Amino acid sequence: WDGFTLPCVSLRALVNISLSGPSQTLAEEFAKAAGQLQKDAPAIRFGKVDVTDQKDLKKEFNIQEFPTVKFFMDGDRKNPIDCKGVREASAFITWVKRRIGPSAVLINSTDQAEAIINSEDLAVIGFFKVTMEKVFYETAREVPELPFGVTASEEVFASYGIRENTIAVFKMVGMCTVGNCAIEGMHCYLELVIHCSAYRYSGTDVEPFVLQTSVKIFDVPVENHILLFTPKSSETFNKTYEDYKSAAVEFRGKIMFILVDTDETRNGRVFEYFRITEIDVPAVRILNLTSDAKYKMPADEVTVENLQNFGHSYLDGKAKPHVSSEEIPEDWDKNPVKVLVGKNFNRVAFNKTKNVFIMFYAPWSHNCRKLLPIWDELGKKYENHENIVIAKIDFTANDIQLVMLDRYPFFRFFPAGSKNQVRSSHVENTSSGSKKFNLMIQF
């Protein structure tokens, strides 16, 4: 293993517990991608590990699900990048190439734009006049199923009637755009993923969720979406689905009903966005597309009556948004950097006597992983200051609706005694470690 990983510019490793159905299928697609990339990019090496035999590797890389795919850059064994939801050879190839090179094609002319738009049923183009949005490139890396392009060309802007920074999603049936205000409000790449609609509204009462992983449906004048998460392989699926369709009739034009098959691994990004796990299903959630607020059906059983009560409660404004939170760790305040979750966030952030500086991070983000050690240094520096708290929170696992977020990582300062005043801090990821540390101290 060491001899395989360390000399490589990058390594693609497949880790599977056995040649089960999903593992066998993925192994075949993985092999196809390896064969093609061996010709196109010989510096990339593919490998697979049977963790039923290599138990030490299973433990070292904390393999919990099978099959699992990890990507190692520049021989870095400690920080592999998880590859989730990719199951086809072509998507593997695109995912890898976007990791080691540009994740979006630079467009300099209308002809180039048209070529990208016509290459697939769905295409995404970022129109950015001045700064290139990092969240856009992060999204392009994570969604290999879709072609991504980016342009600053005045000619291309004019051709599509674009005047300001805009993300445009082109479909065979037309173009749908996400304007500048939405870009600024996106929390991370996942927020953009759900703007990349991959299915069309067909006029049926229940719309099935399909391949390209999205929750927001363009071209539908309905801002309220209800989603049923359930496996089609379940013995109770037919009964549950019939009840769901029956309830949908009453809310036609008010709430769009969507079915998400939890047997489909490519729907993983949607599970992550709604924080749905296997033990939760069947589960029902409502998403408001304007506010991005999520609502959880209080009843566990999916019946016509429970669905109707949930829908009416939401439309009448009686339902309360669902806020996810991890449990508070027993040692959350034992180290210089305090660990926050949804359940203790308000108590710590809005303390009357403490100035609180918080890092919002995502465990999968390479930039976050690089900054966490520096954040620990900052915590040690202010460990003995009674009125200063340095903290961090995994925003992918905890819903915090008090602040608008832009990209990972990001930082917010909560002055002592104020429930309204929140200051932002921006640290360029291109800065050196010492410069980032000094910028944080200055802030």
Backbone torsions as a table, in degrees:
resi	resn	phi	psi	omega
1	TRP	NA	-48.6	-179.6
2	ASP	-59.8	-42.4	-179.1
3	GLY	-67.1	-24.0	-178.6
4	PHE	-82.2	-38.5	-172.4
5	THR	-86.6	-43.3	-165.9
6	LEU	-65.7	-40.7	-177.3
7	PRO	-77.1	-7.5	-170.5
8	CYS	-81.4	146.4	169.8
9	VAL	-64.5	-42.6	175.0
10	SER	-156.3	156.2	-177.7
11	LEU	-135.1	141.3	176.0
12	ARG	-112.2	119.8	-177.4
13	ALA	-121.6	129.0	175.4
14	LEU	-99.5	126.6	179.6
15	VAL	-118.5	117.0	-178.9
16	ASN	-137.6	143.2	-175.4
17	ILE	-77.4	-28.5	179.9
18	SER	-167.0	171.6	178.2
19	LEU	-88.8	60.8	173.9
20	SER	-73.1	178.9	-179.4
21	GLY	-54.8	-57.4	179.2
22	PRO	-60.3	-39.5	-179.7
23	SER	-66.2	-41.2	-179.7
24	GLN	-63.7	-45.1	179.4
25	THR	-62.4	-45.9	-179.8
26	LEU	-64.8	-38.3	179.5
27	ALA	-61.1	-38.2	179.6
28	GLU	-67.0	-45.4	178.7
29	GLU	-65.8	-38.5	179.0
30	PHE	-60.7	-42.8	179.9
31	ALA	-65.6	-38.9	177.8
32	LYS	-61.9	-44.4	-179.9
33	ALA	-64.1	-40.0	179.6
34	ALA	-62.4	-42.1	179.8
35	GLY	-63.1	-41.3	-179.5
36	GLN	-70.5	-43.2	-177.5
37	LEU	-72.8	-22.3	175.8
38	GLN	-61.4	-31.3	178.0
39	LYS	-82.4	-44.0	-173.8
40	ASP	-80.9	-35.6	-176.1
41	ALA	-144.7	79.3	-174.8
42	PRO	-63.3	-17.7	179.3
43	ALA	-71.2	-16.7	178.9
44	ILE	-89.7	129.9	-179.2
45	ARG	-119.1	139.5	179.6
46	PHE	-108.1	147.8	175.4
47	GLY	-153.1	164.7	176.3
48	LYS	-137.6	151.2	-176.1
49	VAL	-132.1	130.6	173.1
50	ASP	-91.6	103.5	-174.0
51	VAL	-77.3	-3.9	170.9
52	THR	-70.7	-22.8	178.0
53	ASP	-101.3	-41.9	-178.3
54	GLN	-96.1	72.6	-175.2
55	LYS	-68.3	-29.8	179.4
56	ASP	-65.0	-38.6	178.7
57	LEU	-69.4	-37.0	177.2
58	LYS	-59.6	-42.2	-180.0
59	LYS	-71.4	-43.8	-177.5
60	GLU	-59.4	-41.5	-176.0
61	PHE	-100.3	9.6	174.2
62	ASN	52.7	53.5	-179.2
63	ILE	-78.4	116.3	-178.2
64	GLN	-112.1	-28.4	-177.2
65	GLU	-120.7	154.3	-177.2
66	PHE	-135.4	135.2	-4.4
67	PRO	-78.2	155.7	177.9
68	THR	-124.1	140.3	178.7
69	VAL	-121.3	130.0	178.0
70	LYS	-127.2	149.1	-177.2
71	PHE	-121.3	125.6	-177.6
72	PHE	-108.6	123.9	-179.1
73	MET	-102.3	132.0	172.1
74	ASP	53.1	36.0	176.9
75	GLY	72.1	11.9	-179.3
76	ASP	-79.0	104.2	-175.6
77	ARG	-80.5	-23.0	-173.1
78	LYS	-84.7	-21.2	-174.0
79	ASN	-128.4	60.4	177.1
80	PRO	-68.8	154.5	-179.8
81	ILE	-102.3	126.1	178.9
82	ASP	-73.9	138.0	175.9
83	CYS	-112.2	104.5	-175.6
84	LYS	-110.2	143.5	172.9
85	GLY	79.8	-1.6	179.8
86	VAL	-94.3	124.0	-173.4
87	ARG	-134.3	-1.4	-178.8
88	GLU	-121.1	150.3	-175.7
89	ALA	-57.1	-45.1	-178.1
90	SER	-62.3	-38.3	179.1
91	ALA	-69.9	-38.0	175.5
92	PHE	-57.8	-47.2	-177.7
93	ILE	-61.3	-46.8	179.5
94	THR	-63.9	-42.7	-178.8
95	TRP	-59.5	-45.5	-179.0
96	VAL	-66.5	-46.8	-178.1
97	LYS	-61.4	-36.4	179.3
98	ARG	-74.2	-18.2	175.9
99	ARG	-78.8	-35.8	-175.3
100	ILE	-101.0	-5.7	180.0
101	GLY	-142.5	-166.5	179.1
102	PRO	-59.7	134.8	-179.0
103	SER	-88.1	-12.7	177.5
104	ALA	-134.6	143.8	-179.3
105	VAL	-76.8	131.8	177.4
106	LEU	-77.3	123.4	-176.9
107	ILE	-105.9	123.4	-179.4
108	ASN	-113.9	-5.5	-178.5
109	SER	-148.8	162.4	178.2
110	THR	-64.5	-35.0	178.7
111	ASP	-61.2	-41.2	178.0
112	GLN	-64.6	-41.3	178.9
113	ALA	-62.2	-44.8	-179.9
114	GLU	-62.5	-36.7	179.5
115	ALA	-62.7	-41.1	178.9
116	ILE	-69.1	-44.3	-178.2
117	ILE	-61.7	-38.3	-176.9
118	ASN	-85.9	-2.3	-176.7
119	SER	-77.5	-25.7	-178.3
120	GLU	-142.3	169.8	177.1
121	ASP	-65.9	-26.9	-177.4
122	LEU	-135.9	135.1	178.8
123	ALA	-142.9	149.8	-177.3
124	VAL	-122.1	128.9	177.7
125	ILE	-128.5	130.9	176.1
126	GLY	-97.0	123.2	176.8
127	PHE	-102.7	103.9	-176.8
128	PHE	-126.4	118.7	-176.3
129	LYS	-76.9	-40.8	-173.2
130	VAL	-116.0	-70.7	-176.4
131	THR	-100.6	140.3	176.4
132	MET	-85.3	121.6	-176.2
133	GLU	-69.5	121.5	-178.2
134	LYS	-63.1	-35.9	-179.2
135	VAL	-61.5	-31.0	179.3
136	PHE	-65.4	-45.5	-179.8
137	TYR	-68.4	-36.1	176.8
138	GLU	-62.5	-41.2	178.8
139	THR	-64.0	-44.3	-179.4
140	ALA	-59.3	-37.1	178.3
141	ARG	-66.3	-35.0	-172.9
142	GLU	-90.2	-10.9	-177.3
143	VAL	-122.6	75.9	-176.6
144	PRO	-70.9	-12.0	-178.6
145	GLU	-70.7	-19.2	-174.4
146	LEU	-115.7	144.0	173.3
147	PRO	-78.4	135.4	-179.9
148	PHE	-121.0	136.3	174.8
149	GLY	-132.8	159.4	179.1
150	VAL	-141.0	143.0	-177.0
151	THR	-147.6	150.0	170.9
152	ALA	-124.3	9.7	-175.6
153	SER	-71.5	127.6	177.5
154	GLU	-62.8	-34.4	178.8
155	GLU	-61.6	-45.8	-178.2
156	VAL	-69.1	-40.9	176.1
157	PHE	-54.9	-49.2	-176.7
158	ALA	-65.3	-37.3	-177.7
159	SER	-61.2	-32.3	-176.8
160	TYR	-109.3	10.0	176.3
161	GLY	68.0	29.0	-179.5
162	ILE	-94.7	133.0	-178.1
163	ARG	-117.9	-22.1	-178.4
164	GLU	-133.5	173.8	178.8
165	ASN	-54.0	122.3	-173.7
166	THR	-147.5	143.6	169.4
167	ILE	-105.8	120.2	-177.1
168	ALA	-111.2	131.5	176.3
169	VAL	-106.5	115.0	-177.7
170	PHE	-98.9	129.2	176.6
171	LYS	-122.2	160.8	179.2
172	MET	-59.7	-23.5	-179.7
173	VAL	-94.8	3.5	179.3
174	GLY	146.6	-169.5	-178.8
175	MET	-119.2	137.4	175.7
176	CYS	-123.8	138.2	-174.6
177	THR	-123.3	152.8	173.3
178	VAL	-117.7	115.2	-172.1
179	GLY	-78.5	-177.4	-173.9
180	ASN	-58.9	-41.2	-177.1
181	CYS	-62.7	-35.8	179.6
182	ALA	-69.8	-35.8	177.8
183	ILE	-59.4	-46.0	-176.9
184	GLU	-66.2	-24.9	-177.0
185	GLY	-92.6	-1.1	-176.6
186	MET	-71.5	136.3	-177.5
187	HIS	-79.1	-36.4	-175.8
188	CYS	-170.7	-172.4	-178.7
189	TYR	-59.8	-30.6	-177.6
190	LEU	-65.0	-32.0	177.9
191	GLU	-66.2	-31.9	177.1
192	LEU	-78.6	-34.7	178.6
193	VAL	-55.6	-41.9	-176.7
194	ILE	-75.3	-6.0	172.7
195	HIS	-91.0	-11.1	-177.7
196	CYS	-91.7	81.5	-173.2
197	SER	-67.3	136.3	-176.9
198	ALA	-120.8	11.4	176.1
199	TYR	-146.0	161.0	-175.1
200	ARG	-110.3	150.0	176.7
201	TYR	-77.1	120.5	-173.2
202	SER	-99.4	-2.3	179.5
203	GLY	92.0	-0.3	177.3
204	THR	-80.0	163.7	-178.6
205	ASP	-72.9	-31.0	177.7
206	VAL	-124.4	124.5	-178.1
207	GLU	-101.0	121.1	178.0
208	PRO	-71.8	144.4	177.0
209	PHE	-89.1	129.8	-176.5
210	VAL	-126.2	-167.7	-158.8
211	LEU	-37.3	-59.6	-161.8
212	GLN	-77.7	21.1	172.5
213	THR	51.4	91.5	175.6
214	SER	-154.7	156.6	176.1
215	VAL	-114.8	-32.7	-178.1
216	LYS	-85.8	128.4	-178.4
217	ILE	-105.8	117.1	177.8
218	PHE	-76.0	164.0	176.6
219	ASP	71.3	12.6	179.1
220	VAL	-119.7	118.6	-177.4
221	PRO	-79.2	39.1	179.7
222	VAL	-125.4	115.2	-175.5
223	GLU	-87.0	-10.3	-178.1
224	ASN	-104.4	122.3	179.7
225	HIS	-121.7	133.3	174.3
226	ILE	-111.9	134.5	-175.7
227	LEU	-122.7	130.6	174.0
228	LEU	-102.7	119.1	177.1
229	PHE	-100.4	112.8	-179.2
230	THR	-157.6	147.5	177.9
231	PRO	-80.9	132.6	178.1
232	LYS	-67.4	-19.9	-179.0
233	SER	-79.9	-7.3	-177.4
234	SER	-66.9	145.5	178.7
235	GLU	-65.3	-24.9	-177.5
236	THR	-97.0	6.3	-174.2
237	PHE	-59.3	-48.4	-176.1
238	ASN	-57.6	-44.6	179.2
239	LYS	-64.8	-45.8	-179.6
240	THR	-61.8	-42.9	-177.4
241	TYR	-67.6	-39.0	178.4
242	GLU	-63.9	-41.7	177.5
243	ASP	-63.8	-39.4	-179.4
244	TYR	-63.6	-45.1	179.0
245	LYS	-65.8	-37.4	-180.0
246	SER	-65.2	-40.1	179.6
247	ALA	-69.3	-31.1	-175.8
248	ALA	-63.8	-32.2	-176.3
249	VAL	-58.0	-40.2	-176.3
250	GLU	-68.0	-25.6	-174.0
251	PHE	-106.9	16.1	-179.0
252	ARG	-57.5	127.9	-179.3
253	GLY	87.3	-10.5	-179.1
254	LYS	-113.2	-42.7	178.6
255	ILE	-134.1	129.5	177.2
256	MET	-89.3	127.9	-178.5
257	PHE	-94.9	128.9	-176.9
258	ILE	-128.2	137.4	177.0
259	LEU	-105.1	127.4	177.7
260	VAL	-116.1	115.2	-179.7
261	ASP	-79.3	112.9	-177.6
262	THR	-77.8	-5.5	172.8
263	ASP	-75.5	-20.9	-175.8
264	GLU	-84.8	109.2	-176.4
265	THR	-63.8	-26.0	-178.8
266	ARG	-72.6	-5.2	175.1
267	ASN	-89.6	11.7	-174.4
268	GLY	-56.4	-35.8	-178.0
269	ARG	-67.0	-30.9	178.9
270	VAL	-71.9	-40.8	176.6
271	PHE	-58.8	-42.4	-178.5
272	GLU	-63.6	-43.2	-177.7
273	TYR	-62.7	-41.5	-179.9
274	PHE	-92.2	-1.4	180.0
275	ARG	55.6	49.8	177.6
276	ILE	-97.5	130.0	176.2
277	THR	-115.8	173.0	-177.7
278	GLU	-59.6	-35.2	-177.1
279	ILE	-74.6	-12.9	-178.9
280	ASP	-83.6	-26.0	-171.4
281	VAL	-79.6	148.5	-3.8
282	PRO	-69.2	142.2	-178.6
283	ALA	-135.3	150.3	-179.7
284	VAL	-127.8	129.6	179.0
285	ARG	-132.3	149.6	170.8
286	ILE	-112.5	136.6	177.2
287	LEU	-121.2	126.6	173.1
288	ASN	-93.3	118.6	-173.4
289	LEU	-70.7	-21.5	-179.6
290	THR	-80.3	-46.6	-176.5
291	SER	-97.3	-13.2	-174.3
292	ASP	64.7	13.7	177.5
293	ALA	-73.0	142.8	179.8
294	LYS	-114.7	146.4	-179.2
295	TYR	-130.9	139.5	-178.1
296	LYS	-108.5	131.3	176.8
297	MET	-65.7	123.2	-175.9
298	PRO	-66.2	-30.5	-179.3
299	ALA	-81.0	141.5	-180.0
300	ASP	-79.2	-34.4	-175.6
301	GLU	-86.5	131.8	-179.6
302	VAL	-88.3	98.8	177.9
303	THR	-127.6	164.7	178.8
304	VAL	-58.4	-45.6	-177.5
305	GLU	-62.7	-46.0	-178.9
306	ASN	-65.1	-39.3	178.5
307	LEU	-66.0	-41.5	179.1
308	GLN	-65.6	-42.1	178.3
309	ASN	-62.6	-41.2	179.7
310	PHE	-64.8	-45.9	-179.9
311	GLY	-61.6	-44.9	-179.4
312	HIS	-68.4	-38.9	177.9
313	SER	-60.3	-40.4	179.1
314	TYR	-68.4	-48.5	-177.9
315	LEU	-65.5	-29.0	178.9
316	ASP	-82.9	-1.8	178.6
317	GLY	78.6	15.4	-178.1
318	LYS	-92.6	-22.4	-179.3
319	ALA	-73.9	143.0	179.3
320	LYS	-101.8	139.8	178.2
321	PRO	-56.5	143.3	179.5
322	HIS	-88.5	123.5	-179.3
323	VAL	-111.9	117.8	-179.9
324	SER	-84.3	147.4	177.2
325	SER	-153.9	142.1	168.8
326	GLU	-74.1	165.5	173.7
327	GLU	-73.6	149.7	179.9
328	ILE	-71.5	121.0	179.3
329	PRO	-62.8	145.0	-179.9
330	GLU	-60.6	-32.3	-176.6
331	ASP	-105.0	28.0	-172.4
332	TRP	-58.5	-29.3	-176.7
333	ASP	-113.5	17.4	-176.3
334	LYS	-84.0	-25.5	-177.0
335	ASN	-102.9	165.9	-179.8
336	PRO	-55.8	-37.3	176.0
337	VAL	-96.7	116.4	-177.1
338	LYS	-78.2	142.6	-178.0
339	VAL	-99.0	117.2	-179.3
340	LEU	-104.6	151.0	171.8
341	VAL	-135.7	178.6	-178.0
342	GLY	-57.9	-35.5	-174.0
343	LYS	-73.1	-24.4	-179.8
344	ASN	-117.1	6.5	-174.9
345	PHE	-62.6	-53.8	-176.5
346	ASN	-60.7	-41.1	-177.8
347	ARG	-62.1	-37.4	-178.7
348	VAL	-85.5	-47.6	-173.7
349	ALA	-64.8	-35.7	-176.3
350	PHE	-107.8	35.9	176.1
351	ASN	-66.8	135.8	-174.9
352	LYS	-70.0	-23.4	-174.4
353	THR	-112.8	-0.3	-175.3
354	LYS	-117.6	141.3	167.7
355	ASN	-93.4	119.9	-170.3
356	VAL	-115.6	124.9	179.9
357	PHE	-113.0	117.9	-170.9
358	ILE	-120.0	134.8	172.4
359	MET	-99.6	123.0	174.6
360	PHE	-97.6	120.4	-173.3
361	TYR	-133.9	165.1	174.6
362	ALA	-122.3	127.1	-176.8
363	PRO	-58.5	-29.3	-177.1
364	TRP	-82.2	-10.2	-174.9
365	SER	-79.4	125.4	178.5
366	HIS	-63.3	-41.1	179.0
367	ASN	-63.1	-38.3	178.2
368	CYS	-64.5	-43.4	-178.9
369	ARG	-63.1	-33.5	177.9
370	LYS	-70.9	-32.1	-176.5
371	LEU	-85.9	-22.3	-176.7
372	LEU	-57.5	-43.5	177.2
373	PRO	-61.6	-35.4	178.0
374	ILE	-68.3	-37.8	176.6
375	TRP	-63.9	-36.9	175.4
376	ASP	-62.6	-39.3	177.6
377	GLU	-62.1	-41.8	179.2
378	LEU	-63.1	-39.7	178.3
379	GLY	-61.6	-41.4	178.8
380	LYS	-64.4	-38.3	-178.3
381	LYS	-62.8	-36.0	-177.0
382	TYR	-108.0	17.8	-176.5
383	GLU	-59.4	-35.1	-175.1
384	ASN	-99.2	10.4	175.3
385	HIS	-89.9	112.3	-173.2
386	GLU	-63.7	-28.2	-175.3
387	ASN	-102.5	12.6	179.0
388	ILE	-124.7	130.4	177.0
389	VAL	-122.8	127.6	173.1
390	ILE	-104.5	125.4	-174.2
391	ALA	-139.8	168.7	176.9
392	LYS	-143.7	154.4	177.9
393	ILE	-146.1	135.4	174.8
394	ASP	-79.7	102.2	-174.5
395	PHE	-74.0	-17.6	178.5
396	THR	-73.2	-16.4	-177.5
397	ALA	-113.4	-3.2	-176.2
398	ASN	-139.3	127.4	178.8
399	ASP	-84.4	119.8	175.2
400	ILE	-123.2	111.0	-173.7
401	GLN	-103.3	14.5	-177.7
402	LEU	-88.7	-18.5	-176.8
403	VAL	-132.3	145.4	174.8
404	MET	-86.8	137.4	-172.5
405	LEU	-114.4	152.0	-178.6
406	ASP	-113.4	-57.8	-179.3
407	ARG	-153.2	164.7	178.0
408	TYR	-94.5	142.0	-16.1
409	PRO	-78.6	160.3	173.2
410	PHE	-143.4	163.2	-169.3
411	PHE	-131.6	143.1	176.5
412	ARG	-134.5	138.8	178.9
413	PHE	-110.5	125.9	-178.5
414	PHE	-111.1	102.5	-178.7
415	PRO	-64.1	152.5	-179.5
416	ALA	-61.1	136.1	172.4
417	GLY	76.0	8.4	-178.8
418	SER	-120.1	129.0	177.5
419	LYS	-98.6	-1.4	-176.7
420	ASN	-119.2	-30.1	-174.8
421	GLN	-87.1	117.0	177.9
422	VAL	-130.4	129.8	-179.5
423	ARG	-108.2	142.7	178.3
424	SER	-96.5	150.6	174.1
425	SER	-130.8	134.0	179.9
426	HIS	-119.7	121.7	178.8
427	VAL	-117.4	116.8	-179.0
428	GLU	-64.6	133.2	179.9
429	ASN	-70.4	-14.1	179.1
430	THR	-81.7	-9.8	-179.4
431	SER	-69.8	154.1	176.1
432	SER	-73.1	166.6	-179.1
433	GLY	-59.1	-45.1	-178.9
434	SER	-66.5	-37.1	179.6
435	LYS	-67.3	-41.6	177.7
436	LYS	-60.8	-42.3	-179.0
437	PHE	-62.3	-43.9	-179.6
438	ASN	-66.9	-37.4	177.7
439	LEU	-62.6	-39.0	179.4
440	MET	-66.9	-40.5	179.0
441	ILE	-65.1	-41.8	-179.9
442	GLN	-62.0	-38.1	-179.0
443	PHE	-63.8	NA	NA
